[in-house]
Amino acid sequence: MRLNRSTDLGLRVLMLGATRTDLLTIDELAESLAVPRNHLAKVVQRLQHLGLLETVRGRHGGVRLAAGAHTTSIGALVRDLEGATEVVDCDGESPCPLRSGCRLRGALRRAQEAFYATLDPITVGDLAEPPTRQVLLSIGPR
């Protein structure tokens, strides 16, 4: 399964927002994520509508993580951002002739839900935590 570009950007914006207390401008975000400003602005607007970002207008405006956004489930968020899409499109422009008796579609739906279920316990705040490092022990004289 592959996330669409807007979902990927939305998650990145939230991770950046979770690590900062100051306002971030759309231009700063677009530059740091190396994406077109207009595309990023649409993603930010969607996150604002979902109640995850607050926007401040004006000369010194920008965006910041909304109160409570740290506890938002990544699984629920990805479901919202991805919409009701399936891994395969059996009923698309050229409907699959096997769709009436196909077992693959159901298996792929279950796999997709397992993917989301794996993300459910992870929160935006979890993604902002510093990475864990394994300490390698040297094998040598002490």
C-alpha positions in Angstrom: 0.0 0.0 0.0 1.2 3.5 -0.8 0.1 6.7 0.8 -0.9 9.5 -1.5 1.4 12.6 -1.6 -1.0 14.8 0.3 -1.2 12.3 3.2 2.6 12.0 3.3 3.0 15.8 3.4 0.2 16.1 6.0 2.1 13.7 8.3 5.4 15.6 7.8 3.8 18.9 8.5 2.3 17.5 11.8 5.7 16.0 12.8 7.4 19.4 12.2 4.6 21.2 14.0 4.9 18.9 17.0 8.5 19.6 17.4 8.1 23.4 17.4 6.3 25.9 19.7 6.7 28.9 17.4 4.7 29.6 14.3 5.8 28.1 11.0 5.0 29.9 7.8 3.8 28.1 4.7 7.0 29.2 2.9 9.2 27.8 5.6 7.4 24.5 5.5 7.4 24.3 1.7 11.1 25.0 1.7 12.0 22.5 4.4 9.8 19.8 2.8 10.9 20.7 -0.8 7.4 20.9 -2.1 5.5 23.6 -4.1 4.0 26.2 -1.8 0.5 25.9 -3.4 0.3 22.2 -2.8 1.5 22.6 0.8 -1.1 25.3 1.4 -3.9 22.9 0.4 -2.5 20.2 2.8 -2.3 22.8 5.6 -5.9 23.9 4.9 -7.1 20.3 5.1 -5.3 19.8 8.4 -6.8 23.0 9.8 -10.3 21.7 8.8 -9.6 18.5 10.7 -8.7 20.6 13.8 -5.1 19.6 13.8 -3.5 22.9 12.9 -4.2 26.4 14.0 -3.6 29.3 11.6 -2.7 32.8 12.6 -3.2 35.4 9.9 -1.3 38.6 9.4 2.3 39.7 8.8 3.7 37.6 11.6 1.2 34.7 11.0 1.8 31.1 10.4 0.6 27.7 11.6 1.1 25.6 14.7 -0.1 22.4 16.1 -3.6 22.7 17.6 -4.2 21.9 21.2 -4.9 18.2 21.6 -3.4 17.3 18.2 -0.5 15.5 19.9 -2.9 12.7 20.9 -4.4 12.2 17.5 -4.1 8.6 16.2 -2.0 8.3 13.0 -4.2 5.4 11.9 -7.4 7.5 12.2 -5.6 10.5 10.5 -4.4 8.4 7.6 -7.9 7.0 7.1 -9.3 10.6 7.0 -6.6 11.8 4.6 -6.7 8.8 2.3 -10.5 8.6 2.2 -12.5 5.5 1.3 -10.0 4.3 -1.3 -9.2 0.7 -1.8 -5.9 -0.9 -2.7 -7.3 -2.0 -6.1 -10.1 -0.4 -8.1 -12.2 -3.2 -9.3 -15.1 -1.0 -10.4 -13.1 1.7 -12.2 -13.2 2.9 -15.7 -12.6 -0.6 -17.0 -14.4 -2.8 -14.4 -12.6 -6.1 -13.7 -14.4 -9.1 -15.3 -13.5 -11.2 -12.2 -15.0 -8.9 -9.6 -18.2 -10.9 -9.0 -16.3 -14.0 -7.7 -13.0 -12.5 -6.7 -11.5 -13.2 -3.3 -8.5 -10.9 -3.8 -10.5 -7.7 -3.1 -11.6 -8.9 0.3 -8.1 -10.0 1.2 -6.7 -6.7 0.2 -9.4 -4.9 2.2 -8.3 -6.9 5.3 -4.7 -6.2 4.6 -5.4 -2.4 4.3 -7.3 -2.4 7.6 -4.5 -4.3 9.3 -2.1 -1.6 8.0 -4.4 1.1 9.5 -4.8 -0.9 12.7 -1.0 -1.0 13.1 -1.0 2.8 13.0 -3.9 3.3 15.3 -1.9 3.3 18.6 0.7 5.7 17.3 0.0 9.4 17.9 1.3 12.6 16.4 3.2 13.2 19.7 4.9 9.8 19.3 6.2 10.8 15.9 7.8 13.9 17.4 9.8 12.0 20.0 13.5 11.9 19.5 14.7 8.7 17.7 15.8 5.9 19.9 19.4 4.8 19.6 20.8 1.5 20.3 24.1 1.7 22.2 26.6 -0.5 20.6 29.0 -2.1 23.1 32.5 -2.4 22.1 34.1 -5.8 22.5 37.5 -5.1 23.6 39.7 -4.7 26.7 38.1 -2.9 29.6 
